[in-house]
Amino acid sequence: MTPWLLNIVQALLLISLAPLSAAVLKKMKARLQNRRGPGLLQSYRDLGKLFGKEPILPEGASWIFRLAPYIIFAATALACAIVPVLLVQTPLSAAADVITLVGLFALARFFTALGAMDIGTAFGGMGASREMTFSALAEPAMLMGVFVVSMAAESTNLSTMIHTMLNGHFGLRPSLAFALAALLLVAIAETGRIPVDNPSTHLELTMVHEAMILEYSGRYLALIEWANQMKLLLFMTLLLNLFCPWGIAEEKTAPALLFAAELLAFKSVFLLGLLALLETWMAKMRIFRLPEYLGTAFLIAILGMLTHYILEGTA
Amino acid sequence: MFFEMNEGIMSPSVIMLSGPALALFVCVASLALSKAKEIRNRITYLLIAISGAFTTAAGVMGLLSPPQQLLLPLGLPWLPMHLRLDPLAGFFMVVIGLLVTSVGIYSVGYLRSRAKTQNLTLLDISMSLFIVGMQGVVLADDAYTFMIFWELMSVASYFFVIFDHEREANRKAGFLYLLMAHLGALLILSSFSILYAAGKSFEFEVMRNVHLSSTWLSLVFLTAGLGFGLKAGIIPLHIWLPEAHPVAPSNASALMSGVMIKVAVFGFLRVIWDLVGLDQAQGWWGGLVLAAGSSSAVGGVLLALQQHNLKRLLAYHSVENIGIIAIGLGLAMIFAHFGQGDLAALGLVAALYHTLNHALFKGLLFMGAGAILHATHHRNLDHLGGLIRRMPVTAVLFLIGCISISALPPFNGFVSEWLTFQAALMAPKLENSPLAALIPFSAAMLALAGALTATCFIKVFGIIFQGTPRTSAVATAHEVNGWMLSGMALPALLCLILGISPVWVIPLIDQVSPTLLASNLERSLTGSHWLWLTPLSPERASYSPLIVLLTSLLAGLAAFLLHRRGKPVRHAPVWSCGHPDLNPRMQYTATSFSQPLRRIFSTIYQPHEEVSRLDHGNPLLVKRIRFSVHIQDLAWNLLYLPVKRTVEWLTRGTDWLQRRQIHGHLSLVFVTLLILLGFLI
């Protein structure tokens, strides 16, 4: 029973700390731009306010519009439970492997796009069209990227993959560098950050993700926003635990878990700092430059697979 | 076994033949009842549905029991009809049976209004012969029976394509279909003749044991592969499929797209895997199948994305899904070539699982397209919209089909793609060779195809069912009747069941592997738990759809309970940025939805765009603007038109032979005879 409990606790930890990580990012970005920025609890206050508000449903919205936020939230929350956060061996990561993880993200995106198409406004259609187009390029890149790690670990199970990365004494594995590069590019695209998408814009020509959720309000918006924050933290945890897992707890003891939590928090803040720097330093790309960006990620991931196959094959 | 307990009425041969016999009886019933139109429609299609149920039962029996053989005293005097029900045939009988049952129920409602005004005898008879033909191909145990039923299937389905023969486009599609079907049949016939020449017998039993040189074997592979590939719609042989499937009545196109192209997959398995045998296969065969599958998967979905005709779009998706099946088969062939029997079994099971899945969700989607057509009389996406309010049940069922085909958990499409990925990830187990280096590429193509499919079905569902109606016929559409809904509900339910319980289905499908590969997924069966799908080993990969489903339901429920209940929801008009009134024509259309992809992949589409505008003397004051875009299927321009031109050039070259008087022709006959006599001497 304890592993299940620990699994649920670490998933809840990820879910509840997601707004905080978004606030940390905002704060760091603001400091880099010589602003003071909102307080660290602002994300929680925003969510609380949205949950308390009366939602406004556009006329002509169908049940899909109301169902979609719950599916988006549930799929993302489940994804949080799959990824090992503090402990390597978790029962749920056996129930759903890394392909399922990508599938869950795809499910959440599918329903975000359906919610956007529901009213029939041009903004919704535009957002759905753009998001689905770019994700059609980003998703295979992500799959290929994690497959490189899977091939090295000989498993698609996230626990086993992290375990191998932790204990594998592989001399030089250039394929992992390719995988890391591809996954970094994809993570920025999937979480909708600059230079791919700007989460704080509402200009019709540049919106991608924001255009899809434009009609949402109240608790529905809160669920979607929260899911988005979860996705950001989740991608960071995934990248950190796959490529820099040192410190993660291998046995279920309180000191090990505490140490893992502290180290992970430190690593995430570092990664958030990098992201804040990137977002301050770069401008958003033109929409039609994005296929090149995502195509590059896809190509790098395929190169990683070929490198693994040719140089590191275990025939 | 339970079947052997009471011989006689429940004997295996009776079960085996009851499906085809009932389907054949439909012909008689339809002719006998030609006066009572409404009753006839109901009786014929219910009989077809029942025959489908019997076929499924026979298929399950074939999967579970040892092969049954049967000799029917029909056909040539020296060659009675050999039938055999082995696990491979049994699996495809299940695929045929399940969809025939659903389509039978659906057709009762779909054709009800048509049956009152139109004489549907031709449709009934060709439907019954078509189903018998498919079952006969699957059960055949000699080449002669196989070809007879193959032709029956092709010719009967020709009548579906030209059913609405008043329109010239349909007759043209029918001609193209017949031409390609016979080209395919000729190729298959030549592969059989090579095998016949070696063993001097039409029986498959003899053909299994013939020994041929590798050149002849490769020739068998190429002719059979091309022949069956033509029927299955592998790119670039797919050209007839998007023409023929959309013009047939929807119940028939559900069967053509759902099962008929699977019968071609069966034929390929029977001839190459069973008769020739993978132990005699050469390495490049699997590579070719894998490459063809990858190009079909991506090419099919790319072309589907730009279609506006719903049924045409679905037809292109059939090309894509056949590609995914071929990827699984190609992987299995490569693994078998390198002596990895259990990995080959994994590839085969993935391909067969996808075969079953595709039959179900493509049948469901084609039936859904028929329901939309029936209710609105529109098949162009850009004329539809907002149907989720007019046809709520159809919308739910269609959405299940969309999610399944987009390979999203927890539905069935995800399971088969998951299995295919697992097989592809075993590539490092093979020796280093250029052949095995193909595998990472095909995995990438599979991932790309899956993601593009989701994009395409957002477009399909969003444009058809969401937003507001774009035409008045759509705004007043009514939900279809109960027969049609239950015909669609059956495959929808099966999509969910197959998505949640792969652990129970895979051992059944795995019965096919020992007959083709001499190995199966045994290791996982002993080690697997009812909750966990572990195709190779628990450390390698595991997936538990039930836990995924339950946990996500729990999370959704938690999210629902998170907010204080009782908060009212206010309905308000959509904010239109101050524009006084929004109208349906301001919505995003299918054309605009796929515009970014059209731009990204413009080298493949080579879109031809036309904009014509009319203004009030100033380019800023637009009175009317018209935009049209056409995309190309590259296979036409690069492959078919040159062939057509060459054939025309050749026939023009022999024109002078035909422009003669009668004595000229007679002298030609005389000269030919003389030359032939010369050979005799």
Interface residues (C-beta under 8 A of the other chain):
Chain A: F51 G52 E54 P55 I56 L57 P58 E59 G60 S62 W63 I64 P69 Y70 I71 F73 A74 A75 A77 L78 A81 L92 A94 A95 A96 D97 I99 T100 G103 L104 A106 L107 R109 F110 A113 L114 A116 M117 D118 I119 G120 T121 A122 G124 G125 M126 A128 S129 R130 M132 T133 S135 A136 L137 A138 E139 P140 L143 M144 F147 S150 M151 E154 S155 T156 N157 T160 E215 G218 R219 A222 L223 I287 F288 P291 F298 A301 I302 M305 L306 H308 Y309 I310 E312 G313 T314 A315
Chain B: G385 G386 I388 R389 L399 I403 S406 A407 L408 P409 F414 W418 F421 Q422 L425 A427 P428 K429 L430 E431 N432 A436 A437 P440 F441 A443 A444 A447 L448 G450 A451 L452 A454 T455 I458 K459 F461 G462 I463 Q466 G467 T468 W532 P538 E539 R540 A541 S542 Y543 S544 I547 V548 T551 S552 L553 A555 G556 A558 A559 F560 L562 H563 R564 K567 P568 V569 R570 H571 A572 P573 V574 S576 L582 P584 M586 Q587 Y588 S592 F593 S594 Q595 P596 L597 R599 I600
